[in-house]
Amino acid sequence: MQDDQSNPILRLSNADSRVTSTIEGNNVKITVVVKGSDADITTPITFAKSVIYNVATDGNALSEESFDNFTMQSENDELTVIHTIEVPHLV
């Protein structure tokens, strides 16, 4: 997760319980849910995009979802971001 200046706020691995994925046809749908009550979130904090990378640190972005700035202000706030990545099907 990043702010509006592309500064990293939070980087999660696919093993994190806040990250889930499903396969729908030729698409992989990755859902990320973060809450103000998460131990690694300090409120208030403003999120502006979610980026999926191909490695644990640095790397190239595979998918980027920008959205209107969302300021998480309390432990009751929750942000859900869904990435849909099309995977070509070879025949």
C-alpha positions as CSV (number, residue, x, y, z in Angstrom):
1,M,0.0,0.0,0.0
2,Q,1.3,3.5,-0.8
3,D,0.4,7.1,-0.2
4,D,-0.3,9.7,-3.0
5,Q,3.4,10.3,-3.5
6,S,4.1,6.6,-4.1
7,N,5.8,6.2,-0.7
8,P,5.3,2.8,0.8
9,I,3.1,2.5,3.8
10,L,2.7,-1.2,4.1
11,R,4.1,-4.2,2.2
12,L,2.3,-7.5,2.6
13,S,3.4,-11.0,1.4
14,N,1.0,-13.4,-0.2
15,A,1.2,-15.4,3.0
16,D,-0.4,-12.6,5.1
17,S,-3.9,-13.4,6.2
18,R,-5.0,-10.0,4.9
19,V,-4.2,-11.1,1.3
20,T,-6.4,-13.7,-0.5
21,S,-6.5,-14.8,-4.0
22,T,-8.9,-16.7,-6.2
23,I,-8.8,-17.8,-9.9
24,E,-11.8,-16.9,-12.1
25,G,-11.3,-18.1,-15.6
26,N,-8.1,-16.5,-17.0
27,N,-8.0,-14.0,-14.1
28,V,-6.3,-14.1,-10.7
29,K,-8.2,-11.9,-8.3
30,I,-6.1,-10.7,-5.3
31,T,-8.0,-9.0,-2.5
32,V,-6.2,-7.0,0.2
33,V,-8.0,-5.9,3.4
34,V,-6.4,-3.7,5.9
35,K,-8.0,-2.3,9.1
36,G,-7.2,0.5,11.4
37,S,-7.0,-2.1,14.2
38,D,-4.1,-3.9,12.5
39,A,-0.9,-3.8,14.6
40,D,1.2,-2.4,11.8
41,I,-1.3,0.5,11.0
42,T,-0.9,3.8,12.8
43,T,-3.9,6.1,12.4
44,P,-4.5,8.5,10.9
45,I,-2.9,7.4,7.7
46,T,-3.9,8.1,4.0
47,F,-3.7,5.4,1.4
48,A,-3.8,6.2,-2.4
49,K,-2.9,3.0,-4.2
50,S,-2.1,-0.7,-3.9
51,V,0.8,-2.2,-5.9
52,I,1.6,-5.9,-6.4
53,Y,5.3,-6.7,-7.0
54,N,7.0,-9.8,-8.3
55,V,9.5,-10.0,-5.4
56,A,9.5,-9.3,-1.6
57,T,11.5,-6.1,-1.8
58,D,11.8,-3.5,-4.6
59,G,11.0,-5.2,-7.9
60,N,8.8,-4.4,-10.8
61,A,5.1,-3.7,-10.3
62,L,2.8,-6.4,-11.8
63,S,-0.4,-4.6,-10.9
64,E,-1.3,-1.1,-9.6
65,E,-4.7,0.0,-8.3
66,S,-5.0,3.7,-7.7
67,F,-8.0,5.1,-5.9
68,D,-9.3,8.3,-4.3
69,N,-7.2,9.0,-1.2
70,F,-8.6,7.1,1.8
71,T,-7.7,8.3,5.2
72,M,-8.0,5.6,7.9
73,Q,-8.8,7.5,11.0
74,S,-9.8,4.9,13.6
75,E,-9.4,1.3,14.4
76,N,-12.9,0.8,13.0
77,D,-11.9,1.9,9.5
78,E,-11.3,-0.7,6.8
79,L,-9.9,-0.6,3.3
80,T,-10.4,-3.3,0.7
81,V,-8.6,-3.3,-2.6
82,I,-9.1,-5.9,-5.4
83,H,-6.5,-6.5,-8.1
84,T,-7.6,-8.5,-11.2
85,I,-4.6,-9.8,-13.2
86,E,-5.4,-11.4,-16.5
87,V,-3.3,-14.5,-17.2
88,P,-3.2,-15.4,-20.9
89,H,-4.3,-19.0,-21.7
90,L,-2.1,-20.8,-24.1
91,V,-3.6,-23.5,-26.3
